[in-house]
Amino acid sequence: MSSSDTPAGEGRDDRLAQLESKLTFLEHTVDVLSGELEAQQGHTRRLQKTLEGLREQLGSLQRDTGISDQPDEPPPHY
């Protein structure tokens, strides 16, 4: 049977099946990427909290030791 002998609906059925398959794949991909994004956002939030804690510790140490976070000033004779 040649392609010209196939019923018109069969080609549409094949095309519809391909589109449904692609849609299913894309939906799965979106779900996977959504989960990855959620995990990445959680990791980023944890890193931000850690960074903020380290900044607070550094500020506290600088205050306790009298070290300022300003760049070193040149001596007065310059």
N, C-alpha and C positions, 0 to 999 in steps of 0.2 A: 504494500500500500504506500503510495507516495504522499508527500505532504499535501498535494492538491486534493487527494482522496480523503483526507481526515475531515471529520465534521468540524464546523466552525467553532462549536462550543468547546471542543477538546483543547484547542490552543489557548482559549481563555481560561480553562480550568488549570492548565499547566502554569500559565502566567500568574493566576491567582494563588496557586500553591507556592510558587517561588516568592511572591510578595509576602505571603503569610509567614513563610520560613524566614525571610529577611527581617520582618517585623519582630518575630519571636527572638531572633538573634539580637536585634537592636535593643529590645526591652531587657533582655538578660544583661547586655553590656551596660546599659544605663543603671540597672540595679547594682551591678558589681562596682561600677565607678562611684555610685552614690555611697556605697559602704566604705570604699577606700577614702573618699573625701571626708566622710564623717570621722573615720579613724585619724586621718591627717589633721583635721581640725582639733580633735581631742589632744593629739600630740603637741600641736602648736600651743594650745592653751596651757598645757603642763609646762612647756618650755618658757612661756611668758611668765608664769607664776614663779618658776625657778629663777629666772633672770631678775624679776622684781625683788625676790628675797635676797639675791646676791648683791643687788644695788643697795638695798637697805643695810646689809651687813657691811659693805664697803663704806657707806656713809657713816655708819656707827663707828667703825674702826678709825676713819679719818677724824671724826670729832674727838674720839677718845685719845688719839695720839697727837692731835693738833696739826695734822697734815691737811692741807687744803687741796681741793681738786683743781685749783687754778694752776695754769702753767707757771713754771719757774720764772721769776722776775730777774732781770739782769741786776747785778750789784749796782749800788748807787754811783760808783765812779765811772760808769759807762755813759 
